[in-house]
Amino acid sequence: MDAAGHNQTSEFKWLGVPKNPSAALRSLKLLIPPNGARGLTQLSFPTIAAATILRETYSSLERKRAMMTMMGVSNWYDSARPQKLPEPSIWYGTGYALSYSGPVGALICFLIVGIDVFFVMQSLGEMCTMYPTPGAFTEMAGRFLDPAFAFALGWNYFYLWISNLSNEYNGLSIVLGLWNQAHVPSYGWILLGWAFFQCTALLPVTAYGEMEFWFASWKVLCVLGGFVVAILLNTGAISDGSGYIGFRYWRDPGPFAHGVGGFARTLVLAAVYYCGTEMVAVTAGESRAPKRDLPAAIRQSFARIFVVFLGMVFFASLICPADDPSFLTAESKSGLSPWTIALVRAGWAGAGNLVNVVILTANLSAINSSIYIASRTLLSLAKLGRAPAFFAATTPRGVPVRAVVFSNTLGLISLMNVGTKAGQVFSYLVTISGAATFVAWAAIGVMHVRFRRAWVRQGRAVEDLPFRALWYPWGAVLVAVINVFFVLIQGYQTLSPFKAADFVVAYVVIVVFVVLAVGWKIGKGTRWVRLEEMDLVSGTREDLPGMGNVEEKKAGLLLKTRRFFFA
């Protein structure tokens, strides 16, 4: 009790500070500005609360779990077709890409977006290695830009993953429906999946990391197997007698398709499939050694993701023509996969079952990750006073139970798709999240520029940063500009012919974001953070004992190869 009779322990608990605040403060590496430099030298309790979220959640993710988590979460849904409800997996997304823009057009689009994501990861790496909190860039927006912007961005990101979670539950019912010998209704599969993940999501973060590690490892094996099958199909080792294919499908029906419109749709599709890579920022707060793990995770995971996506598009273009009629007539998502189409052409009528197994794995992994990211985003919002404090509670083992239950319950929005009219509404909700992705990426670029400028303005040396982004400031500026461009073009297909409903769905996220930001700014009286006043002190921490420094000892070629594929 203090002099005023207040219970300090309960106040600290409400603020999100562990029971022993002094121990929590000792766990933070406080970077006091050099003599003569301007900047914050004292921490407010709300800032301490944000910084110590990571202590409440126990920072338990090991290096390989953190990296495979990013690998596993990055192939989720297709929002480039507002007229149809999208389901998970790059396995049939490559089919969409080929049919939209042709083999070369699809490769170019995935390459362009891959470069964009590379710089997104570089920006995140610099900021999150310095400030590893579960709130990630949604919390940093309040520190580097404006609390009102952070409020809008946080709820934008929360919605993005709730809509993804809902979509994945719906996808689960569709995938399992292919083998529905027991005639279980769609809502039955959704409720069964919901109950299972409600239980697993309440386990400590180590259980989540373990699940995602094995999910992602299996998916990597499937991708490598897919590459081998594609090579066998292309060379004629698996064939209906037509022999060697080579680059036949690049010549006929041709390298490109559907002009600018098709190219724009594939750009959006590629960006949506890369989305989730930024999850490194969320896992940072629960890594035991962020200064070591994050740089390695960014380098290795992005390389793997980049290889996977470009590799999938490339091999798909070698085994399936872009104008194959199956893209229009397939009765299931596995039937849309170029691998299914190619294997059926080669004489295996049941190929869809094999691809369905792979899609199911991706689906389960995506549900697992979506609950994790959504709940941690809500936890951060609650800790910072941007969501009801009710969601700020965690168990002694660091699990935000209320945030998990609420987030997973919102996933039952997927039940709307059981009805026809409601299903159309649900499809629109999922489509909106495509623009939300680009808003988040653009914000990361702007935050990075502001952070680096404040770092220098307050007299700090760039060399003191644990991780420095490559090609700054050009990379960060590219991220901001190109993702604003993506936000503007992602509804291009609604203009010709003009479709009022689809147009509103494509761009309403911009209006909602502005309304949230302006409303919070007026209601709370927030202001744009000046560079010299920016908080560069709180939220940093050392790696936990025994975790080592940023750089590891040089590994041999065999170990590096194993880590590249399996962390």
SVG drawing of the C-alpha trace seen along z (x, -y; Angstrom):
<svg xmlns="http://www.w3.org/2000/svg" viewBox="-29 -19 61 62">
<polyline fill="none" stroke="black" stroke-width="0.4" points="0.0,0.0 1.2,-3.5 0.7,-6.7 -2.7,-7.2 -3.8,-3.8 -3.7,-2.4 -2.8,1.2 0.3,0.9 0.5,4.5 -3.0,4.6 -2.3,1.3 0.9,2.8 -1.1,5.9 -3.7,3.7 -1.0,1.9 0.5,5.1 3.6,5.0 4.7,8.3 4.2,8.7 7.8,7.6 8.2,4.3 11.8,3.8 12.7,7.2 10.8,6.3 12.7,3.0 16.0,4.7 15.1,7.0 15.0,3.9 18.1,2.4 17.5,-1.3 19.3,-3.2 19.8,-6.6 20.6,-9.3 24.2,-10.6 25.0,-13.9 23.4,-16.8 21.0,-14.8 17.3,-15.4 14.8,-12.6 13.0,-10.8 15.0,-9.7 12.1,-8.6 9.5,-5.9 5.8,-6.4 3.8,-3.5 1.8,-3.0 5.1,-2.7 6.4,-0.2 3.2,1.7 3.8,2.0 7.4,2.9 6.6,5.7 4.0,7.5 6.8,9.7 7.7,10.6 4.1,11.6 4.1,13.9 7.4,15.4 9.4,15.0 9.3,18.7 9.6,19.2 12.9,20.9 14.8,19.9 13.7,22.7 10.0,22.3 10.1,18.6 11.5,19.0 9.2,21.9 6.3,20.0 7.0,17.3 7.5,19.9 4.2,21.6 1.9,18.6 2.7,17.0 0.3,18.8 -3.3,18.1 -6.0,16.7 -6.9,15.1 -8.9,11.9 -8.4,11.0 -11.7,12.6 -14.4,10.7 -17.1,12.6 -16.0,15.9 -15.2,16.9 -11.4,17.6 -9.9,20.6 -6.4,21.3 -3.1,22.5 -0.7,21.5 -1.3,24.9 -4.3,23.6 -3.3,19.9 -0.7,20.6 -3.6,21.7 -5.3,18.4 -2.0,16.5 -1.5,18.4 -5.1,17.9 -5.0,14.2 -1.7,13.1 0.0,16.1 3.3,17.8 5.7,15.0 3.3,12.4 2.7,14.4 6.5,14.8 7.0,11.1 4.2,10.2 5.5,12.6 9.0,11.2 7.9,7.6 5.9,8.3 8.7,10.5 11.1,7.5 8.5,5.4 8.2,7.9 12.0,8.2 12.2,4.5 9.2,4.8 11.2,7.5 14.3,5.4 12.4,2.5 10.7,4.7 14.0,6.4 15.6,3.1 12.7,1.9 11.7,5.2 15.2,6.3 15.4,3.1 11.9,3.2 10.7,6.8 7.1,6.5 4.0,8.6 2.3,5.4 4.9,5.1 4.4,2.4 0.9,1.7 2.4,0.5 5.4,-1.2 3.0,-3.3 2.0,-5.2 5.7,-5.6 7.0,-6.7 3.9,-8.4 0.7,-9.2 -1.3,-7.2 -4.4,-7.8 -2.6,-6.2 -1.6,-3.3 -5.2,-2.8 -6.5,-2.6 -3.6,-0.4 -4.0,2.0 -7.7,2.5 -7.0,2.8 -4.5,5.6 -6.8,7.3 -9.6,7.3 -7.2,8.6 -6.4,11.7 -10.0,12.3 -11.3,12.3 -8.4,14.6 -9.4,16.9 -13.0,16.9 -12.0,17.7 -9.8,20.6 -12.6,22.2 -14.7,22.0 -11.9,23.5 -11.6,26.3 -15.3,27.3 -14.7,27.2 -11.5,29.3 -13.0,31.9 -16.2,31.9 -14.4,33.6 -14.2,36.8 -17.5,36.3 -18.7,39.9 -20.5,39.3 -22.5,36.4 -21.4,34.0 -22.9,30.5 -20.5,27.6 -21.2,26.0 -20.4,29.2 -16.8,29.2 -16.5,25.5 -17.6,26.1 -15.4,29.2 -12.4,27.3 -13.3,24.3 -13.6,26.5 -10.2,28.2 -8.3,25.0 -10.0,23.3 -8.4,25.9 -4.9,25.8 -4.8,22.0 -5.1,21.9 -1.9,23.8 1.4,21.9 3.1,20.3 5.6,23.2 2.8,25.5 1.8,23.1 5.4,22.9 5.7,26.7 2.5,27.2 3.6,24.5 7.1,26.0 5.7,29.4 3.0,28.0 5.6,25.8 8.1,28.6 5.5,30.9 4.6,28.1 8.2,27.6 8.5,31.3 5.3,31.1 6.7,28.1 9.9,30.0 7.9,33.0 5.8,30.8 9.0,29.5 10.1,33.1 6.7,34.2 6.7,31.1 10.1,32.0 9.0,35.6 5.8,34.3 7.7,31.8 10.4,34.2 7.9,36.9 8.8,39.4 5.2,39.1 3.2,38.7 0.2,39.7 2.5,40.3 2.9,36.7 6.6,36.8 8.8,33.9 7.0,30.6 9.8,28.1 8.6,24.5 5.8,25.5 3.2,23.7 5.2,20.5 4.8,20.4 1.3,21.7 -1.0,20.1 1.8,17.5 3.8,15.8 1.1,13.2 -2.7,13.1 -5.5,10.6 -3.3,7.4 -3.0,4.8 -6.1,6.0 -4.7,9.5 -1.4,8.2 -3.0,6.0 -5.1,8.9 -2.0,11.1 -0.1,8.4 -2.8,8.2 -3.0,12.0 0.8,12.3 0.8,9.6 -2.0,11.4 -0.1,14.7 3.1,13.1 1.1,11.6 1.9,13.1 5.6,12.8 5.5,9.7 4.5,12.1 8.2,11.9 7.2,8.7 4.6,10.5 6.8,13.5 9.6,11.1 8.0,10.4 8.0,14.1 11.4,15.0 13.9,15.9 16.7,14.2 15.4,11.6 18.7,10.0 20.0,13.3 16.8,14.9 15.3,12.1 18.2,11.3 18.6,15.0 14.8,15.5 14.5,12.6 17.4,13.7 16.6,17.4 12.8,17.3 12.5,14.7 14.9,16.7 12.8,19.8 9.5,18.0 10.9,16.3 12.2,19.6 8.9,21.4 6.6,18.8 8.7,18.2 9.5,21.9 5.8,22.8 4.8,20.4 7.7,21.4 7.0,25.1 3.3,24.6 3.9,22.8 5.9,25.8 3.2,28.4 -0.1,26.6 -1.2,24.2 -2.7,20.9 -5.9,21.5 -6.7,24.9 -10.5,25.2 -10.2,26.8 -9.5,23.4 -13.1,22.5 -14.9,25.9 -13.1,27.4 -15.6,28.4 -13.1,28.2 -10.1,26.1 -7.8,29.0 -9.1,29.4 -7.9,25.8 -4.3,26.8 -1.9,27.0 -0.5,30.2 -3.9,31.8 -4.6,30.8 -1.2,32.1 -1.5,35.4 -5.0,36.0 -3.7,35.3 -1.0,37.9 -3.7,40.5 -4.1,40.2 -7.8,39.5 -7.5,39.4 -4.8,36.7 -7.1,34.3 -7.1,36.3 -3.3,36.0 -3.4,32.2 -6.4,32.0 -4.2,33.5 -1.6,30.8 -4.2,28.0 -5.6,29.4 -2.2,29.1 -1.9,25.5 -5.4,24.8 -4.8,26.2 -1.5,24.2 -3.2,21.0 -5.9,21.4 -3.3,22.0 -1.4,18.9 -4.4,16.7 -5.6,17.2 -2.2,16.5 -1.6,13.2 -5.2,11.9 -5.1,12.6 -1.7,11.1 -2.7,8.0 -5.8,7.6 -3.7,8.1 -1.4,5.3 -4.3,3.0 -5.7,3.7 -2.4,3.1 -2.1,-0.3 -5.6,-1.4 -6.8,-1.1 -9.1,1.9 -11.1,2.8 -8.7,3.6 -10.7,6.8 -8.6,8.4 -5.3,7.5 -5.4,10.4 -2.9,13.3 -2.5,16.6 0.6,17.2 2.1,19.0 1.5,15.9 -1.5,17.0 -4.0,14.1 -7.0,16.3 -9.7,13.7 -8.1,12.4 -7.8,15.9 -11.4,16.9 -12.7,13.6 -10.6,13.8 -11.5,17.5 -15.1,16.8 -15.1,14.1 -13.8,16.8 -17.3,18.2 -18.3,15.5 -17.5,18.2 -20.9,19.7 -22.4,16.8 -21.2,18.6 -23.6,21.5 -26.4,19.3 -26.4,17.8 -27.0,14.2 -25.0,14.3 -22.2,16.0 -22.0,13.0 -21.6,10.7 -18.9,12.9 -17.1,12.9 -17.1,9.2 -15.7,9.1 -12.8,11.3 -12.1,9.2 -11.8,6.0 -8.9,7.6 -6.8,7.6 -6.5,3.8 -5.9,4.0 -2.7,5.9 -1.3,3.2 -2.2,0.5 -0.2,2.4 2.8,2.8 2.8,-0.9 2.7,-1.9 5.8,0.2 7.8,-1.7 6.7,-5.1 7.5,-4.0 10.9,-2.9 11.8,-6.2 10.5,-8.1 12.4,-5.8 15.7,-6.1 15.4,-9.9 14.6,-10.2 17.5,-7.9 19.9,-10.2 18.2,-13.4 18.6,-12.3 22.3,-11.9 22.5,-8.1 24.9,-6.2 23.4,-4.0 26.1,-1.5 24.5,-0.9 21.4,0.7 21.5,4.5 20.2,5.0 20.5,2.5 18.2,2.6 19.8,3.0 19.7,0.0 18.0,-2.4 16.3,-4.8 15.4,-3.6 14.0,-0.3 11.7,-1.9 10.5,-4.5 9.8,-1.8 7.7,0.1 5.6,-3.0 5.1,-4.1 4.5,-0.7 2.0,0.4 0.0,-2.8 0.0,-1.9 -1.3,1.6 -4.1,0.1 -5.2,-2.0 -5.1,0.6 -6.4,3.6 -9.9,2.7 -9.0,2.1 -11.2,4.9 -14.3,3.3 -14.0,0.3 -14.6,2.0 -17.4,2.7 -18.1,0.6 -19.6,2.6 -20.7,0.3 -20.9,3.0 -17.5,4.5 -15.9,1.0 -17.1,0.1 -15.8,3.3 -12.4,2.8 -11.9,-0.7 -14.0,-0.9 -11.0,0.1 -9.4,-3.3 -12.4,-5.2 -12.7,-3.1 -9.0,-3.6 -9.3,-7.4 -12.5,-7.5 -10.8,-5.4 -7.7,-7.5 -9.5,-10.9 -12.1,-9.8 -9.4,-8.7 -7.3,-11.8 -10.3,-14.1 -11.6,-12.1 -8.2,-11.6 -6.5,-14.8 -3.4,-13.0 -0.7,-14.7 1.9,-13.8 5.1,-12.6 8.0,-15.0 11.4,-13.4 13.2,-14.9 10.4,-13.7 10.2,-10.2 10.6,-7.5 13.7,-5.5 14.3,-4.2 11.6,-1.8 10.8,1.6 14.3,2.9 15.8,5.9 18.8,8.2 18.5,11.8 17.7,14.1 20.8,15.7 22.5,18.3 21.0,17.3 24.1,15.7 24.5,12.6 23.2,11.5 25.7,13.4 26.3,17.1 29.5,19.0 30.0,20.0 28.1,23.1 29.2,25.7 27.5,26.2 25.5,29.2 24.1,27.4 23.4,24.3 21.5,26.4 19.4,28.1 18.6,24.8 17.6,23.2 14.8,25.8 14.0,26.8 15.3,23.8"/>
</svg>
